[in-house]
Amino acid sequence: MMEVAFSGIQPTGDIHLGNYLGALRNWVRLQESFDAVYCIVDLHALTIPYDPETFATERLEAAKAVIAAGIDPDRSLLYYQSDVPAHAELGWLLGTMTSLGALNRMTQFKDKSDQAGEFLGLYAYPVLMAADILLYRANAVPVGEDQTQHLELTRDLAERFNQRYQEIFPLPEAIIPERGARVMSLKNPTSKMSKSDPSEASRVLMLDGPDTIVKKMGKAVTDSGTEIRYDWLEKPGISNLLEILSLFTDRSVDSLADEHAGTQYGVFKKTVADAVVEGLEPVRSRYAELDDVEVANLMVRNADRGRERAAPLQDEVMRAMGLRP
């Protein structure tokens, strides 16, 4: 039996280059060697301000983007989190054994509460994330470096449950890509590329057209020098562009730095932009081919599959906790 890999992505906002390079491309590779379960985590998305009137559209667009990026619904289970109530139910059960001290140490709550305010949903976000992962007995979780703290909490809760009640959950391991785990902002290359950045120029979206990509890359912040070299301390902007070029050309950063050592910044940015345009073209084409109704129906069918898969584990958990005869 294949081991299970689980991961999720929020439907709020457009999927950007950091999501694509750091997460989705890794998801596609994991389909080959894992029983892959991927989720549009719409319950998590409720923890920050959002527009209810456009939420359904954003969920569907996120599902289409994931499929366009290369997720095969015939090989991977892809569904909306809210369509499988066991996520929220298991989140509550795990919450009964989660200490406030553990949640107080979660750095993302401190960061996001500055934007969204201090609410229970945001505070308990890591517990629901643990439920997402444990619900399918995931063995592996592709995560970015900023999510490792949440995965450690998941492992702690799984171990605590196993010791207190019954040996049910495996301890999931993180899968962090060697490259692309942190794609940085084009406007502030010392910060991670983010949907929440108020500047649209800070990120290239996965579905941006060629002209938009060239324009954004052309305005990417570099430095006052002229030398192209890989040096995150002194040249974070150039280093970020070198990593992006490396990921799209499948060449080492060192070889690219050597090749472009004497290249002017403007010319180098255009080279990076062209590589991004070419690399994202199949994704844009696939997205345009997807039919909204067909994808919506697919997600309804997958919700049935998700509930069916989650039910035995949830029943086992309830029995172990004394909630079932």
The 8 nearest C-alpha neighbors of each residue, nearest first, counted from 0:
[[1, 2, 34, 3, 33, 32, 138, 35],
 [2, 0, 33, 34, 3, 32, 35, 4],
 [1, 3, 33, 34, 138, 0, 4, 137],
 [2, 4, 34, 137, 138, 33, 35, 139],
 [5, 3, 139, 35, 137, 140, 33, 138],
 [6, 4, 36, 140, 37, 137, 35, 132],
 [7, 5, 37, 140, 141, 38, 36, 4],
 [8, 6, 38, 37, 39, 40, 9, 5],
 [7, 9, 39, 40, 38, 10, 6, 37],
 [8, 10, 40, 11, 39, 44, 41, 7],
 [11, 9, 58, 61, 57, 41, 39, 12],
 [12, 10, 9, 57, 44, 13, 49, 54],
 [11, 13, 194, 10, 14, 57, 9, 195],
 [12, 14, 15, 204, 11, 194, 205, 10],
 [15, 13, 205, 204, 18, 12, 16, 19],
 [16, 14, 204, 205, 18, 17, 203, 13],
 [15, 17, 19, 18, 203, 205, 204, 20],
 [16, 18, 182, 20, 21, 19, 15, 192],
 [19, 17, 22, 21, 15, 16, 20, 14],
 [18, 20, 23, 16, 17, 22, 21, 24],
 [21, 19, 17, 179, 24, 18, 22, 16],
 [20, 22, 180, 179, 18, 17, 19, 181],
 [21, 23, 18, 25, 19, 24, 20, 26],
 [22, 24, 19, 26, 25, 27, 18, 20],
 [25, 23, 27, 26, 20, 22, 19, 28],
 [24, 26, 28, 23, 22, 27, 29, 21],
 [27, 25, 23, 29, 24, 28, 22, 30],
 [26, 28, 24, 25, 30, 29, 70, 69],
 [29, 27, 25, 30, 26, 31, 24, 32],
 [28, 30, 26, 31, 27, 32, 33, 25],
 [31, 29, 28, 27, 33, 32, 35, 26],
 [30, 32, 29, 28, 33, 27, 34, 74],
 [31, 33, 29, 30, 34, 1, 28, 2],
 [34, 32, 35, 2, 30, 3, 1, 29],
 [33, 35, 3, 1, 2, 4, 36, 30],
 [36, 34, 4, 75, 33, 30, 3, 5],
 [37, 35, 76, 5, 75, 4, 77, 34],
 [38, 36, 77, 6, 7, 5, 76, 35],
 [37, 39, 7, 78, 77, 40, 79, 80],
 [40, 38, 79, 8, 7, 9, 41, 80],
 [41, 39, 80, 9, 43, 42, 38, 8],
 [40, 42, 44, 43, 39, 80, 9, 10],
 [43, 41, 44, 45, 40, 81, 80, 46],
 [42, 44, 41, 45, 40, 46, 124, 9],
 [43, 45, 41, 42, 46, 9, 47, 11],
 [46, 44, 43, 42, 47, 41, 49, 48],
 [45, 47, 121, 44, 120, 43, 48, 115],
 [46, 48, 115, 45, 44, 49, 121, 114],
 [49, 47, 115, 46, 45, 50, 44, 114],
 [50, 48, 51, 47, 45, 11, 54, 44],
 [49, 51, 52, 53, 54, 48, 11, 55],
 [52, 50, 54, 53, 49, 55, 45, 48],
 [51, 53, 50, 54, 55, 56, 49, 57],
 [54, 52, 56, 51, 55, 50, 57, 49],
 [53, 55, 51, 57, 56, 52, 50, 58],
 [56, 54, 58, 57, 53, 59, 52, 51],
 [55, 57, 59, 53, 54, 58, 60, 52],
 [56, 58, 60, 54, 59, 55, 10, 61],
 [59, 57, 10, 61, 55, 56, 60, 54],
 [58, 60, 62, 56, 61, 57, 63, 55],
 [61, 59, 57, 63, 62, 58, 64, 56],
 [60, 62, 64, 58, 10, 59, 63, 57],
 [63, 61, 59, 65, 60, 64, 58, 66],
 [64, 62, 60, 66, 61, 65, 67, 59],
 [63, 65, 67, 61, 66, 62, 60, 68],
 [64, 66, 68, 62, 67, 63, 70, 61],
 [67, 65, 70, 63, 69, 68, 64, 62],
 [68, 66, 64, 286, 285, 282, 69, 65],
 [67, 69, 65, 66, 282, 64, 70, 23],
 [68, 70, 67, 66, 27, 71, 65, 24],
 [69, 71, 66, 27, 65, 68, 72, 75],
 [70, 72, 73, 74, 75, 69, 66, 30],
 [73, 71, 75, 74, 76, 70, 77, 66],
 [72, 74, 71, 75, 76, 70, 77, 301],
 [75, 73, 72, 71, 30, 76, 35, 34],
 [76, 74, 35, 72, 36, 73, 71, 77],
 [75, 77, 36, 37, 72, 35, 78, 301],
 [76, 78, 37, 38, 75, 36, 72, 301],
 [79, 77, 38, 298, 301, 302, 39, 80],
 [78, 80, 39, 82, 81, 38, 40, 41],
 [79, 81, 40, 82, 83, 39, 38, 41],
 [80, 82, 83, 79, 42, 84, 41, 40],
 [83, 81, 80, 79, 302, 84, 78, 306],
 [82, 84, 306, 81, 85, 80, 86, 305],
 [85, 83, 86, 87, 82, 81, 88, 306],
 [84, 86, 88, 83, 87, 89, 309, 313],
 [87, 85, 84, 89, 88, 131, 130, 90],
 [86, 88, 90, 85, 89, 84, 91, 127],
 [89, 87, 85, 91, 90, 86, 84, 92],
 [88, 90, 92, 91, 86, 87, 130, 85],
 [89, 91, 127, 87, 130, 93, 88, 92],
 [90, 92, 94, 88, 89, 93, 87, 95],
 [93, 91, 89, 94, 95, 90, 88, 96],
 [94, 92, 90, 95, 91, 96, 89, 97],
 [93, 95, 91, 97, 96, 92, 90, 126],
 [96, 94, 93, 92, 97, 91, 98, 90],
 [95, 97, 94, 93, 98, 92, 156, 159],
 [98, 96, 94, 95, 93, 99, 101, 156],
 [99, 97, 100, 101, 96, 102, 94, 95],
 [100, 98, 102, 101, 103, 97, 104, 122],
 [99, 101, 103, 98, 102, 104, 97, 105],
 [100, 102, 98, 99, 104, 103, 97, 105],
 [103, 101, 99, 104, 105, 100, 98, 122],
 [102, 104, 100, 101, 105, 99, 106, 108],
 [103, 105, 102, 101, 106, 100, 108, 99],
 [106, 104, 102, 103, 107, 108, 101, 148],
 [105, 107, 109, 108, 104, 110, 103, 148],
 [106, 108, 110, 109, 105, 111, 112, 145],
 [109, 107, 111, 110, 106, 112, 105, 122],
 [108, 110, 106, 107, 112, 111, 113, 105],
 [109, 111, 107, 108, 112, 113, 106, 114],
 [112, 110, 108, 113, 114, 109, 107, 115],
 [113, 111, 116, 115, 117, 114, 109, 108],
 [114, 112, 111, 116, 110, 115, 109, 117],
 [115, 113, 112, 111, 116, 110, 47, 48],
 [116, 114, 112, 47, 113, 111, 48, 117],
 [117, 115, 112, 113, 114, 118, 111, 47],
 [116, 118, 112, 115, 119, 121, 122, 113],
 [119, 117, 121, 120, 116, 122, 46, 112],
 [118, 120, 122, 121, 123, 117, 124, 46],
 [121, 119, 123, 122, 118, 46, 124, 45],
 [120, 122, 124, 46, 119, 123, 118, 108],
 [121, 123, 119, 120, 124, 108, 118, 102],
 [122, 124, 120, 126, 121, 125, 119, 127],
 [123, 125, 121, 127, 126, 122, 120, 128],
 [126, 124, 128, 127, 123, 149, 129, 152],
 [127, 125, 129, 128, 123, 124, 90, 94],
 [128, 126, 90, 130, 129, 124, 125, 131],
 [127, 129, 125, 131, 126, 130, 124, 132],
 [130, 128, 153, 126, 132, 127, 131, 133],
 [129, 131, 127, 90, 133, 128, 132, 89],
 [132, 130, 128, 129, 134, 86, 133, 127],
 [131, 133, 129, 130, 134, 137, 5, 128],
 [132, 134, 136, 130, 135, 131, 137, 129],
 [135, 133, 131, 136, 132, 130, 309, 312],
 [134, 136, 137, 133, 309, 132, 312, 308],
 [137, 135, 133, 134, 168, 169, 138, 132],
 [138, 136, 3, 135, 4, 139, 132, 133],
 [137, 139, 171, 3, 2, 4, 172, 169],
 [140, 138, 4, 172, 171, 137, 173, 3],
 [139, 141, 173, 5, 4, 174, 6, 142],
 [142, 140, 174, 173, 175, 6, 139, 22],
 [143, 141, 175, 146, 140, 174, 173, 144],
 [142, 144, 180, 145, 146, 175, 21, 181],
 [143, 145, 146, 147, 180, 142, 175, 181],
 [146, 144, 143, 147, 148, 142, 107, 149],
 [147, 145, 149, 148, 143, 144, 142, 150],
 [146, 148, 150, 149, 144, 145, 151, 142],
 [149, 147, 151, 150, 146, 152, 145, 105],
 [150, 148, 152, 151, 147, 146, 125, 153],
 [149, 151, 153, 147, 152, 148, 154, 146],
 [150, 152, 154, 148, 153, 149, 155, 147],
 [151, 153, 155, 149, 150, 154, 156, 148],
 [154, 152, 129, 150, 156, 151, 155, 157],
 [153, 155, 151, 157, 170, 152, 156, 158],
 [154, 156, 152, 158, 153, 157, 159, 151],
 [157, 155, 159, 153, 158, 154, 160, 152],
 [158, 156, 154, 160, 159, 155, 168, 161],
 [157, 159, 161, 155, 156, 160, 154, 162],
 [160, 158, 156, 162, 157, 161, 163, 155],
 [161, 159, 163, 157, 162, 158, 164, 156],
 [162, 160, 166, 165, 158, 159, 164, 163],
 [163, 161, 159, 160, 164, 158, 165, 166],
 [162, 164, 160, 161, 159, 165, 158, 166],
 [165, 163, 161, 160, 319, 162, 320, 166],
 [164, 166, 161, 167, 319, 162, 163, 160],
 [167, 165, 161, 168, 162, 164, 160, 169],
 [168, 166, 165, 161, 169, 316, 315, 160],
 [167, 169, 157, 136, 166, 170, 133, 161],
 [170, 168, 171, 136, 138, 167, 157, 137],
 [169, 171, 154, 157, 168, 172, 138, 158],
 [172, 170, 138, 139, 137, 169, 154, 140],
 [171, 173, 139, 138, 140, 174, 170, 150],
 [174, 172, 140, 139, 141, 175, 142, 171],
 [173, 175, 141, 140, 142, 139, 176, 172],
 [174, 176, 142, 141, 143, 173, 177, 180],
 [177, 175, 178, 180, 174, 179, 21, 25],
 [178, 176, 175, 179, 180, 174, 21, 181],
 [177, 179, 176, 180, 246, 242, 21, 181],
 [178, 180, 21, 181, 20, 182, 176, 177],
 [179, 181, 21, 143, 176, 178, 144, 182],
 [182, 180, 179, 183, 191, 21, 17, 143],
 [183, 181, 17, 179, 192, 191, 180, 239],
 [184, 182, 191, 192, 188, 190, 181, 239],
 [183, 185, 192, 188, 201, 187, 186, 191],
 [184, 186, 201, 219, 187, 188, 220, 202],
 [187, 185, 201, 220, 184, 219, 188, 200],
 [186, 188, 184, 189, 190, 185, 220, 201],
 [189, 187, 184, 183, 236, 190, 235, 185],
 [188, 190, 187, 235, 183, 191, 184, 236],
 [191, 189, 188, 183, 187, 184, 192, 193],
 [190, 192, 183, 184, 182, 193, 181, 189],
 [193, 191, 184, 183, 182, 17, 202, 190],
 [194, 192, 195, 196, 191, 184, 202, 17],
 [195, 193, 196, 12, 13, 192, 15, 14],
 [194, 196, 193, 197, 12, 198, 192, 114],
 [195, 197, 198, 194, 193, 201, 199, 192],
 [198, 196, 195, 199, 194, 201, 200, 193],
 [199, 197, 200, 196, 201, 202, 186, 195],
 [198, 200, 201, 202, 197, 196, 203, 194],
 [199, 201, 198, 202, 215, 186, 185, 203],
 [202, 200, 185, 186, 184, 199, 198, 192],
 [203, 201, 200, 185, 184, 199, 192, 204],
 [202, 204, 16, 15, 212, 205, 207, 215],
 [205, 203, 15, 207, 206, 16, 14, 202],
 [204, 206, 15, 16, 207, 14, 203, 279],
 [205, 207, 204, 283, 208, 282, 279, 14],
 [208, 206, 204, 205, 211, 212, 209, 203],
 [207, 209, 211, 210, 212, 206, 276, 283],
 [210, 208, 212, 211, 276, 213, 207, 273],
 [211, 209, 213, 212, 208, 214, 207, 215],
 [212, 210, 214, 208, 209, 213, 207, 215],
 [211, 213, 209, 215, 214, 210, 216, 272],
 [212, 214, 272, 210, 216, 211, 215, 217],
 [215, 213, 211, 217, 212, 216, 210, 218],
 [216, 214, 212, 218, 217, 213, 200, 211],
 [217, 215, 219, 213, 218, 214, 272, 268],
 [216, 218, 214, 215, 219, 268, 213, 269],
 [219, 217, 215, 216, 220, 214, 200, 185],
 [220, 218, 185, 216, 217, 186, 221, 215],
 [219, 221, 186, 236, 185, 218, 222, 187],
 [220, 222, 236, 237, 219, 234, 223, 235],
 [223, 221, 224, 220, 234, 236, 237, 225],
 [222, 224, 225, 221, 226, 234, 220, 264],
 [225, 223, 222, 226, 221, 227, 234, 264],
 [224, 226, 227, 263, 264, 223, 222, 261],
 [227, 225, 224, 228, 260, 261, 262, 263],
 [228, 226, 260, 256, 237, 259, 225, 261],
 [227, 229, 256, 230, 226, 260, 238, 237],
 [228, 230, 238, 231, 256, 237, 227, 234],
 [229, 231, 234, 232, 233, 238, 228, 235],
 [232, 230, 235, 234, 233, 238, 229, 236],
 [233, 231, 230, 234, 235, 238, 229, 189],
 [232, 234, 230, 231, 235, 222, 236, 229],
 [233, 235, 230, 231, 237, 236, 232, 238],
 [236, 234, 231, 238, 237, 188, 239, 232],
 [235, 237, 221, 188, 239, 238, 234, 220],
 [236, 238, 240, 239, 234, 235, 221, 241],
 [239, 237, 229, 235, 241, 236, 240, 231],
 [238, 240, 242, 236, 237, 241, 235, 183],
 [241, 239, 243, 237, 242, 238, 244, 236],
 [240, 242, 238, 244, 239, 243, 245, 252],
 [243, 241, 245, 239, 240, 244, 246, 252],
 [242, 244, 240, 246, 245, 241, 239, 247],
 [245, 243, 241, 247, 271, 242, 246, 248],
 [244, 246, 242, 250, 248, 243, 249, 247],
 [247, 245, 243, 249, 244, 248, 242, 179],
 [246, 248, 244, 245, 249, 278, 274, 243],
 [249, 247, 245, 250, 246, 244, 274, 278],
 [250, 248, 246, 245, 247, 251, 244, 252],
 [251, 249, 245, 248, 252, 254, 255, 246],
 [250, 252, 253, 254, 245, 255, 249, 246],
 [251, 253, 255, 254, 245, 241, 256, 242],
 [252, 254, 256, 251, 255, 257, 229, 228],
 [255, 253, 257, 251, 256, 252, 258, 250],
 [254, 256, 258, 252, 257, 253, 259, 251],
 [257, 255, 253, 259, 228, 254, 258, 260],
 [258, 256, 254, 260, 255, 259, 253, 228],
 [257, 259, 255, 256, 260, 254, 261, 262],
 [260, 258, 262, 256, 261, 257, 255, 227],
 [259, 261, 227, 257, 256, 262, 258, 226],
 [262, 260, 259, 263, 226, 227, 258, 225],
 [263, 261, 259, 260, 267, 264, 266, 227],
 [262, 264, 266, 265, 267, 261, 225, 226],
 [265, 263, 267, 266, 268, 262, 225, 227],
 [266, 264, 268, 267, 263, 269, 217, 262],
 [265, 267, 269, 263, 264, 268, 270, 262],
 [266, 268, 270, 264, 269, 265, 263, 262],
 [267, 269, 271, 265, 270, 266, 217, 216],
 [268, 270, 272, 266, 267, 271, 273, 265],
 [271, 269, 267, 273, 268, 272, 266, 274],
 [270, 272, 268, 274, 269, 244, 273, 275],
 [271, 273, 269, 275, 213, 274, 270, 216],
 [274, 272, 276, 270, 275, 271, 269, 277],
 [275, 273, 271, 277, 272, 276, 278, 247],
 [274, 276, 278, 272, 277, 273, 279, 271],
 [277, 275, 273, 279, 274, 209, 278, 280],
 [276, 278, 274, 280, 275, 279, 273, 281],
 [279, 277, 275, 276, 280, 274, 247, 281],
 [278, 280, 282, 276, 277, 281, 275, 283],
 [279, 281, 283, 277, 282, 278, 276, 284],
 [282, 280, 284, 283, 279, 285, 278, 277],
 [283, 281, 285, 67, 279, 280, 284, 68],
 [284, 282, 286, 280, 285, 281, 206, 287],
 [285, 283, 281, 287, 282, 286, 280, 288],
 [284, 286, 67, 282, 288, 287, 283, 281],
 [285, 287, 67, 283, 289, 288, 284, 282],
 [288, 286, 284, 285, 289, 283, 290, 282],
 [289, 287, 285, 286, 290, 284, 283, 67],
 [290, 288, 286, 287, 291, 285, 63, 294],
 [289, 291, 293, 292, 294, 288, 287, 295],
 [292, 290, 294, 293, 295, 289, 59, 63],
 [293, 291, 295, 294, 290, 296, 297, 289],
 [292, 294, 296, 290, 295, 291, 297, 289],
 [293, 295, 297, 291, 296, 292, 298, 290],
 [296, 294, 292, 298, 297, 293, 291, 299],
 [297, 295, 299, 293, 298, 294, 292, 300],
 [298, 296, 294, 300, 295, 299, 301, 293],
 [297, 299, 301, 295, 296, 300, 78, 302],
 [300, 298, 296, 302, 297, 301, 295, 303],
 [301, 299, 297, 303, 302, 298, 296, 304],
 [300, 302, 304, 298, 303, 299, 78, 305],
 [303, 301, 305, 299, 304, 300, 78, 82],
 [302, 304, 301, 306, 300, 305, 307, 299],
 [305, 303, 301, 307, 302, 306, 308, 300],
 [304, 306, 302, 308, 307, 303, 301, 309],
 [307, 305, 309, 303, 83, 308, 304, 310],
 [306, 308, 304, 305, 310, 309, 303, 311],
 [309, 307, 305, 306, 310, 304, 311, 135],
 [308, 310, 306, 307, 312, 311, 305, 134],
 [309, 311, 313, 307, 312, 308, 306, 314],
 [312, 310, 314, 313, 309, 315, 308, 307],
 [313, 311, 315, 314, 310, 309, 316, 134],
 [312, 314, 316, 310, 315, 311, 317, 309],
 [313, 315, 317, 311, 312, 316, 310, 318],
 [316, 314, 312, 318, 313, 317, 311, 319],
 [315, 317, 313, 319, 314, 318, 312, 320],
 [316, 318, 322, 314, 320, 319, 315, 323],
 [319, 317, 323, 321, 315, 320, 316, 322],
 [318, 320, 316, 317, 321, 164, 165, 315],
 [321, 319, 317, 318, 322, 316, 164, 323],
 [320, 322, 318, 319, 323, 317, 324, 316],
 [323, 321, 317, 318, 320, 324, 319, 316],
 [322, 324, 318, 321, 317, 314, 320, 319],
 [323, 318, 322, 321, 317, 319, 320, 314]]
